[in-house]
Structures are given as C-alpha cells and as structure tokens.
C-alpha cells in the first residue's frame, strides 16, 4: 500500500511540476519563433520565385548560358543554406528528411563549406550568348 501511495504522490508531483512549468513559460516565445520560421520560408520562396522569373526571361531571350549560370548560382546558394542547417543540427528534422530522400546529398551537405562572403556575378544576356 505504501508503494502505491508513493507512486501516486510522485505522479501528482510530476503533473504539478509540468503544469507549473507550462503556465510560467512566456507565451510569446513560441509565437515569435513561428513567425520567424514563416518569414524565412516566405523569403526563401520569394527569392526562388524571383530567380526563376529571371531564368525564364533569359531563356525567352535565347540566353541559355545566362540562364544556366543563374541556375548554378541558385543551386549553390541553396545547398549552402541546407548545408549550414544540416551542419548546425546534424540529427535534426531536415537531416532526417534528406537522409530518407537523398542520402548522397546529405553526405555532400555535411562536408560542404559554407561561405556567405562569396559574391556571385550577375549573369547578363549578351548578344554572343543569344546567338550561340
């Protein structure tokens, strides 16, 4: 009987500690964190959309080399973005998702250097590109 009463007391104490902790947590932290995540997702989507429009414009002008250069740059910056996150959180949800979808990419991202100071020339559609 004593063991049962002690077990109940421990469960009640754990429940009170959990509820107290939840009630004392600052409620705005989760909301701000979710807003930050939504902003990053929206910003990356906008950037991606903008690059695709530029690539489309280059292709419509017949500037395949400029379009190819833009795609290569977007792939490189996108992989640096992923690599930075995978390297910071090696066992995180993103790493697990990439592991399921493309294990070779995950291995590449884990060893990829991340250098945000690099600059990328903006490819322009030149007449020689449009003709060739």
Backbone as a printed PyTorch tensor [residue, N CA C, xyz], in Angstrom:
tensor([[[  0.8170,  -1.1930,   0.0000],
         [  0.0000,   0.0000,   0.0000],
         [  0.8660,   1.2650,   0.0000]],

        [[  1.9740,   1.2260,   0.7590],
         [  2.8500,   2.3900,   0.8120],
         [  3.4560,   2.6820,  -0.5560]],

        [[  3.8030,   1.6430,  -1.2980],
         [  4.3890,   1.8160,  -2.6210],
         [  3.3730,   2.4750,  -3.5510]],

        [[  2.1290,   2.0540,  -3.4580],
         [  1.0800,   2.6200,  -4.2950],
         [  0.8800,   4.1020,  -3.9820]],

        [[  0.8530,   4.4590,  -2.7200],
         [  0.6570,   5.8550,  -2.3090],
         [  1.8600,   6.6980,  -2.7490]],

        [[  3.0720,   6.1630,  -2.6070],
         [  4.2560,   6.8850,  -3.0640],
         [  4.2170,   7.0860,  -4.5800]],

        [[  3.7950,   6.0710,  -5.3110],
         [  3.7000,   6.1790,  -6.7670],
         [  2.7030,   7.2490,  -7.1740]],

        [[  1.5520,   7.2720,  -6.5200],
         [  0.5330,   8.2900,  -6.8070],
         [  1.0880,   9.6770,  -6.4850]],

        [[  1.7660,   9.7970,  -5.3540],
         [  2.3300,  11.0880,  -4.9550],
         [  3.3590,  11.5670,  -5.9740]],

        [[  4.1880,  10.6810,  -6.4920],
         [  5.1910,  11.0460,  -7.4900],
         [  4.5150,  11.5010,  -8.7780]],

        [[  3.4890,  10.7810,  -9.2030],
         [  2.7690,  11.1430, -10.4200],
         [  2.1240,  12.5160, -10.2620]],

        [[  1.4790,  12.7600,  -9.1110],
         [  0.8410,  14.0580,  -8.8580],
         [  1.8990,  15.1670,  -8.8360]],

        [[  3.0270,  14.9180,  -8.1940],
         [  4.0970,  15.9090,  -8.1360],
         [  4.6250,  16.2240,  -9.5400]],

        [[  4.8000,  15.2020, -10.3630],
         [  5.2700,  15.4100, -11.7260],
         [  4.2400,  16.2030, -12.5290]],

        [[  2.9630,  15.8960, -12.3420],
         [  1.9100,  16.6080, -13.0420],
         [  1.8700,  18.0760, -12.6370]],

        [[  1.9960,  18.3520, -11.3440],
         [  2.0110,  19.7330, -10.8500],
         [  3.2320,  20.4740, -11.4020]],

        [[  4.3830,  19.8260, -11.4320],
         [  5.5890,  20.4570, -11.9500],
         [  5.4310,  20.7700, -13.4460]],

        [[  4.8440,  19.8470, -14.1820],
         [  4.6300,  20.0610, -15.6100],
         [  3.6850,  21.2250, -15.8590]],

        [[  2.5440,  21.2290, -15.1640],
         [  1.5600,  22.2960, -15.3380],
         [  2.1530,  23.6360, -14.9080]],

        [[  2.8760,  23.6410, -13.8020],
         [  3.5120,  24.8780, -13.3390],
         [  4.5190,  25.3980, -14.3410]],

        [[  5.2990,  24.5280, -14.9000],
         [  6.2750,  24.9280, -15.9100],
         [  5.6150,  25.4840, -17.1520]],

        [[  4.5400,  24.8440, -17.5870],
         [  3.8160,  25.3260, -18.7650],
         [  3.1840,  26.6890, -18.5170]],

        [[  2.6670,  26.8760, -17.3270],
         [  2.0000,  28.1380, -17.0030],
         [  3.0040,  29.2760, -16.8400]],

        [[  4.2160,  28.9570, -16.4030],
         [  5.2030,  30.0070, -16.1850],
         [  5.9880,  30.3580, -17.4460]],

        [[  5.8590,  29.5610, -18.4810],
         [  6.5710,  29.8350, -19.7290],
         [  5.9850,  31.0810, -20.3800]],

        [[  6.8600,  31.8500, -21.0050],
         [  6.4260,  33.0680, -21.6730],
         [  5.6860,  32.6810, -22.9490]],

        [[  4.4060,  33.0210, -23.0800],
         [  3.6200,  32.5550, -24.2270],
         [  4.0310,  33.1630, -25.5640]],

        [[  4.6750,  34.3160, -25.5730],
         [  5.0330,  34.9620, -26.8250],
         [  6.2280,  34.3480, -27.5160]],

        [[  7.0320,  33.5600, -26.8050],
         [  8.2440,  32.9870, -27.4000],
         [  7.8980,  32.0670, -28.5600]],

        [[  6.9630,  31.1610, -28.3480],
         [  6.5880,  30.2260, -29.4140],
         [  5.9940,  30.9710, -30.6010]],

        [[  5.1720,  31.9830, -30.3330],
         [  4.5580,  32.7400, -31.4230],
         [  5.6230,  33.4790, -32.2360]],

        [[  6.5950,  34.0940, -31.5680],
         [  7.6570,  34.7930, -32.2840],
         [  8.5180,  33.8250, -33.0770]],

        [[  8.8110,  32.6680, -32.4960],
         [  9.6100,  31.6540, -33.1800],
         [  8.8930,  31.1970, -34.4520]],

        [[  7.5860,  30.9430, -34.3470],
         [  6.8190,  30.5150, -35.5200],
         [  6.7860,  31.6020, -36.5880]],

        [[  6.7020,  32.8710, -36.1820],
         [  6.7160,  33.9730, -37.1440],
         [  8.0660,  34.0310, -37.8560]],

        [[  9.1490,  33.8010, -37.1200],
         [ 10.4780,  33.8300, -37.7260],
         [ 10.6230,  32.7120, -38.7540]],

        [[ 10.1440,  31.5310, -38.4140],
         [ 10.2120,  30.4040, -39.3530],
         [  9.3960,  30.7150, -40.5970]],

        [[  8.1900,  31.2350, -40.4110],
         [  7.3360,  31.5710, -41.5500],
         [  7.9970,  32.6380, -42.4190]],

        [[  8.6630,  33.6200, -41.7950],
         [  9.3360,  34.6590, -42.5630],
         [ 10.4730,  34.0790, -43.4020]],

        [[ 11.2860,  33.2130, -42.8020],
         [ 12.4020,  32.6120, -43.5400],
         [ 11.8670,  31.7900, -44.7080]],

        [[ 10.8190,  31.0150, -44.4730],
         [ 10.2480,  30.2100, -45.5520],
         [  9.7050,  31.0990, -46.6680]],

        [[  8.9950,  32.1580, -46.2880],
         [  8.4330,  33.0600, -47.2960],
         [  9.5430,  33.7780, -48.0570]],

        [[ 10.5730,  34.2100, -47.3530],
         [ 11.6760,  34.9100, -48.0060],
         [ 12.4050,  33.9970, -48.9930]],

        [[ 12.6940,  32.7680, -48.5890],
         [ 13.3630,  31.8240, -49.4950],
         [ 12.4840,  31.5280, -50.7110]],

        [[ 11.1860,  31.3970, -50.4980],
         [ 10.2730,  31.1400, -51.6120],
         [ 10.2600,  32.3270, -52.5650]],

        [[ 10.2200,  33.5490, -52.0190],
         [ 10.2340,  34.7370, -52.8640],
         [ 11.5220,  34.8110, -53.6620]],

        [[ 12.6630,  34.5600, -53.0240],
         [ 13.9440,  34.5940, -53.7270],
         [ 13.9730,  33.5670, -54.8540]],

        [[ 13.4840,  32.3740, -54.5490],
         [ 13.4640,  31.3030, -55.5480],
         [ 12.5710,  31.7060, -56.7280]],

        [[ 11.4040,  32.2510, -56.4250],
         [ 10.4750,  32.7060, -57.4530],
         [ 11.1100,  33.7880, -58.3180]],

        [[ 11.7970,  34.7330, -57.6920],
         [ 12.4630,  35.8190, -58.4050],
         [ 13.5340,  35.2700, -59.3610]],

        [[ 14.3310,  34.3310, -58.8940],
         [ 15.3760,  33.7370, -59.7450],
         [ 14.7430,  32.9840, -60.9090]],

        [[ 13.6730,  32.2580, -60.6520],
         [ 13.0120,  31.5280, -61.7450],
         [ 12.4800,  32.4850, -62.8130]],

        [[ 11.9600,  33.6180, -62.3980],
         [ 11.4800,  34.6000, -63.3670],
         [ 12.6400,  35.1410, -64.2070]],

        [[ 13.7990,  35.3730, -63.5670],
         [ 14.9700,  35.8390, -64.3040],
         [ 15.4520,  34.7740, -65.2910]],

        [[ 15.4610,  33.5360, -64.8550],
         [ 15.8720,  32.4340, -65.7380],
         [ 14.9090,  32.3400, -66.9200]],

        [[ 13.6230,  32.4370, -66.6370],
         [ 12.6330,  32.3780, -67.7040],
         [ 12.8500,  33.5120, -68.7100]],

        [[ 13.1130,  34.7230, -68.2060],
         [ 13.3430,  35.8690, -69.0960],
         [ 14.5750,  35.6310, -69.9560]],

        [[ 15.6470,  35.1070, -69.3700],
         [ 16.8590,  34.8150, -70.1490],
         [ 16.5790,  33.7660, -71.2190]],

        [[ 15.8340,  32.7380, -70.8640],
         [ 15.5220,  31.6890, -71.8400],
         [ 14.6540,  32.2270, -72.9730]],

        [[ 13.6960,  33.1060, -72.6340],
         [ 12.8480,  33.6890, -73.6710],
         [ 13.6530,  34.5590, -74.6410]],

        [[ 14.7470,  35.1660, -74.1430],
         [ 15.6160,  35.9810, -74.9950],
         [ 16.6240,  35.1200, -75.7520]],

        [[ 16.6770,  33.8340, -75.4500],
         [ 17.6390,  32.9510, -76.0870],
         [ 18.9930,  32.9350, -75.4080]],

        [[ 19.0530,  33.4070, -74.1820],
         [ 20.3210,  33.4820, -73.4430],
         [ 20.4790,  32.2580, -72.5460]],

        [[ 20.7610,  31.1370, -73.1530],
         [ 20.8290,  29.8990, -72.3750],
         [ 22.0050,  29.8850, -71.3920]],

        [[ 23.1270,  30.4820, -71.7550],
         [ 24.2800,  30.4790, -70.8450],
         [ 23.9840,  31.3090, -69.5930]],

        [[ 23.3610,  32.4650, -69.7570],
         [ 22.9970,  33.2850, -68.6040],
         [ 22.0050,  32.5440, -67.7110]],

        [[ 21.0320,  31.8920, -68.3260],
         [ 20.0490,  31.1240, -67.5640],
         [ 20.7330,  29.9900, -66.8110]],

        [[ 21.6460,  29.2980, -67.4720],
         [ 22.3790,  28.2020, -66.8350],
         [ 23.2130,  28.7080, -65.6550]],

        [[ 23.8660,  29.8690, -65.8320],
         [ 24.6620,  30.4510, -64.7410],
         [ 23.7820,  30.7940, -63.5420]],

        [[ 22.6010,  31.3540, -63.7960],
         [ 21.6760,  31.6890, -62.6940],
         [ 21.2370,  30.4310, -61.9530]],

        [[ 20.9450,  29.3750, -62.6920],
         [ 20.5270,  28.1120, -62.0660],
         [ 21.6640,  27.5480, -61.2130]],

        [[ 22.8910,  27.5650, -61.7350],
         [ 24.0410,  27.0650, -60.9690],
         [ 24.2180,  27.8480, -59.6740]],

        [[ 24.0900,  29.1760, -59.7500],
         [ 24.2170,  30.0100, -58.5510],
         [ 23.1200,  29.7010, -57.5380]],

        [[ 21.9070,  29.5170, -58.0190],
         [ 20.7940,  29.2130, -57.1060],
         [ 20.9940,  27.8580, -56.4420]],

        [[ 21.5010,  26.8920, -57.1980],
         [ 21.7800,  25.5720, -56.6240],
         [ 22.8720,  25.6900, -55.5610]],

        [[ 23.9010,  26.4580, -55.8430],
         [ 24.9910,  26.6030, -54.8810],
         [ 24.5390,  27.3150, -53.6000]],

        [[ 23.8060,  28.4090, -53.7470],
         [ 23.3580,  29.1140, -52.5410],
         [ 22.3230,  28.2860, -51.7770]],

        [[ 21.4660,  27.5680, -52.4980],
         [ 20.5010,  26.6930, -51.8360],
         [ 21.1760,  25.5690, -51.0790]],

        [[ 22.2130,  24.9960, -51.6670],
         [ 22.9180,  23.9080, -50.9750],
         [ 23.7100,  24.4430, -49.7810]],

        [[ 24.2300,  25.6840, -49.8790],
         [ 24.9020,  26.2690, -48.7030],
         [ 23.8960,  26.5090, -47.5840]],

        [[ 22.7140,  26.9560, -47.9370],
         [ 21.6490,  27.1810, -46.9580],
         [ 21.3170,  25.8720, -46.2390]],

        [[ 21.1410,  24.7970, -47.0290],
         [ 20.8610,  23.4860, -46.4370],
         [ 22.0520,  22.9730, -45.6310]],

        [[ 23.2620,  23.1240, -46.1790],
         [ 24.4650,  22.6350, -45.5010],
         [ 24.6460,  23.3130, -44.1570]],

        [[ 24.4190,  24.6180, -44.1150],
         [ 24.5770,  25.3360, -42.8550],
         [ 23.6360,  24.7710, -41.7930]],

        [[ 22.4080,  24.4910, -42.1810],
         [ 21.4390,  23.9540, -41.2200],
         [ 21.7790,  22.5140, -40.8250]],

        [[ 22.1300,  21.6950, -41.8150],
         [ 22.4530,  20.2880, -41.5260],
         [ 23.6930,  20.1990, -40.6310]],

        [[ 24.6710,  21.0660, -40.8630],
         [ 25.8820,  21.0400, -40.0450],
         [ 25.6050,  21.5470, -38.6310]],

        [[ 24.6900,  22.5010, -38.4850],
         [ 24.3530,  23.0210, -37.1560],
         [ 23.4830,  22.0460, -36.3810]],

        [[ 22.6260,  21.3080, -37.0840],
         [ 21.7050,  20.3560, -36.4440],
         [ 21.8090,  19.0020, -37.1450]],

        [[ 22.9010,  18.2730, -36.9190],
         [ 23.1360,  17.0330, -37.6750],
         [ 22.0740,  15.9530, -37.4740]],

        [[ 21.3890,  15.9590, -36.3580],
         [ 20.3460,  14.9600, -36.1250],
         [ 18.9630,  15.5520, -36.2020]],

        [[ 18.8340,  16.7370, -36.7960],
         [ 17.5520,  17.4370, -36.8500],
         [ 16.5990,  16.8880, -37.8960]],

        [[ 15.4280,  17.4830, -37.9320],
         [ 14.3760,  17.0340, -38.8420],
         [ 14.7840,  17.1760, -40.3010]],

        [[ 15.4850,  18.2560, -40.6420],
         [ 15.9100,  18.4450, -42.0310],
         [ 16.8870,  17.3480, -42.4480]],

        [[ 17.8640,  17.0560, -41.6010],
         [ 18.8310,  15.9960, -41.9230],
         [ 18.1330,  14.6500, -42.0830]],

        [[ 17.1580,  14.3770, -41.2320],
         [ 16.4190,  13.1090, -41.3390],
         [ 15.6330,  13.0430, -42.6410]],

        [[ 15.0080,  14.1540, -43.0400],
         [ 14.2380,  14.1770, -44.2760],
         [ 15.1550,  13.9610, -45.4850]],

        [[ 16.2960,  14.6510, -45.4940],
         [ 17.2260,  14.4980, -46.6180],
         [ 17.7920,  13.0830, -46.6420]],

        [[ 18.0450,  12.5090, -45.4760],
         [ 18.5430,  11.1250, -45.3960],
         [ 17.5680,  10.1640, -46.0760]],

        [[ 16.2780,  10.3670, -45.8680],
         [ 15.2670,   9.4980, -46.4890],
         [ 15.1690,   9.7330, -47.9970]],

        [[ 15.2780,  10.9930, -48.4090],
         [ 15.0510,  11.3270, -49.8100],
         [ 16.2860,  11.2150, -50.6910]],

        [[ 17.4430,  11.5980, -50.1470],
         [ 18.6640,  11.6290, -50.9660],
         [ 19.8970,  11.5070, -50.0750]],

        [[ 20.2470,  10.2870, -49.6640],
         [ 21.3840,  10.1050, -48.7520],
         [ 22.7010,  10.6560, -49.2860]],

        [[ 22.9050,  10.6050, -50.6010],
         [ 24.1430,  11.1450, -51.1750],
         [ 24.2170,  12.6630, -50.9860]],

        [[ 23.0810,  13.3330, -51.1220],
         [ 23.0530,  14.7820, -50.9100],
         [ 23.3920,  15.1040, -49.4590]],

        [[ 22.8770,  14.3220, -48.5310],
         [ 23.1590,  14.5660, -47.1120],
         [ 24.6590,  14.4580, -46.8400]],

        [[ 25.3050,  13.4640, -47.4020],
         [ 26.7610,  13.3180, -47.2280],
         [ 27.4890,  14.5290, -47.8050]],

        [[ 27.0410,  14.9950, -48.9580],
         [ 27.6490,  16.1750, -49.5790],
         [ 27.4520,  17.4070, -48.6900]],

        [[ 26.2480,  17.5990, -48.1660],
         [ 25.9530,  18.7800, -47.3460],
         [ 26.7540,  18.7910, -46.0510]],

        [[ 26.9870,  17.6180, -45.4910],
         [ 27.7280,  17.5460, -44.2190],
         [ 29.1690,  18.0190, -44.3720]],

        [[ 29.7280,  17.8660, -45.5690],
         [ 31.1240,  18.2640, -45.7700],
         [ 31.2730,  19.5360, -46.6020]],

        [[ 30.1800,  20.0960, -47.0350],
         [ 30.2400,  21.2760, -47.9040],
         [ 30.6580,  22.5190, -47.1240]],

        [[ 31.6270,  23.2720, -47.6400],
         [ 31.9800,  24.5270, -46.9820],
         [ 30.8590,  25.5580, -47.1690]],

        [[ 30.6170,  26.3260, -46.1240],
         [ 29.6000,  27.3730, -46.1690],
         [ 30.3250,  28.7120, -46.0600]],

        [[ 30.2770,  29.4790, -47.1290],
         [ 30.9740,  30.7630, -47.1710],
         [ 30.0310,  31.8230, -47.7250]],

        [[ 29.3440,  32.5130, -46.8220],
         [ 28.3710,  33.5140, -47.2470],
         [ 29.0460,  34.8120, -47.6960]],

        [[ 30.3420,  34.9030, -47.5640],
         [ 31.0270,  36.1130, -48.0220],
         [ 31.3070,  36.0660, -49.5260]],

        [[ 31.1110,  34.9050, -50.1290],
         [ 31.3220,  34.7910, -51.5810],
         [ 30.3840,  35.7240, -52.3180]],

        [[ 30.8520,  36.2290, -53.4110],
         [ 29.9960,  37.0400, -54.2770],
         [ 29.8090,  36.3100, -55.5910]],

        [[ 28.6600,  36.5300, -56.1700],
         [ 28.3350,  35.8800, -57.4280],
         [ 28.0640,  36.9580, -58.4700]],

        [[ 28.7470,  36.8780, -59.6050],
         [ 28.4470,  37.8600, -60.6480],
         [ 27.0350,  37.6210, -61.1860]],

        [[ 26.3480,  38.7000, -61.4690],
         [ 25.0110,  38.5830, -62.0250],
         [ 25.1540,  38.3150, -63.5090]],

        [[ 24.6870,  37.1570, -63.9590],
         [ 24.8300,  36.8400, -65.3800],
         [ 23.9680,  37.7900, -66.2150]],

        [[ 24.5170,  38.2560, -67.2890],
         [ 23.7610,  39.1240, -68.1970],
         [ 23.6380,  38.4380, -69.5430]],

        [[ 22.5770,  38.7690, -70.1890],
         [ 22.3390,  38.2120, -71.5190],
         [ 23.1450,  39.0310, -72.5230]],

        [[ 24.1720,  38.4300, -73.0610],
         [ 24.9910,  39.1430, -74.0350],
         [ 24.5840,  38.6880, -75.4530]],

        [[ 24.8160,  39.5400, -76.4230],
         [ 24.4470,  39.1670, -77.7960],
         [ 25.1010,  37.8650, -78.2630]],

        [[ 26.3470,  37.6140, -77.8340],
         [ 27.0010,  36.3780, -78.2670],
         [ 26.3320,  35.1580, -77.6430]],

        [[ 25.7960,  35.3160, -76.4260],
         [ 25.0880,  34.2280, -75.7630],
         [ 23.7820,  33.9390, -76.5100]],

        [[ 23.0850,  34.9940, -76.9010],
         [ 21.8050,  34.8270, -77.5770],
         [ 21.9820,  34.1690, -78.9470]],

        [[ 23.1130,  34.4410, -79.5810],
         [ 23.3330,  33.8540, -80.9060],
         [ 23.8540,  32.4290, -80.8270]],

        [[ 24.6150,  32.1150, -79.7610],
         [ 25.2610,  30.8110, -79.7010],
         [ 24.5380,  29.9160, -78.8560]]])
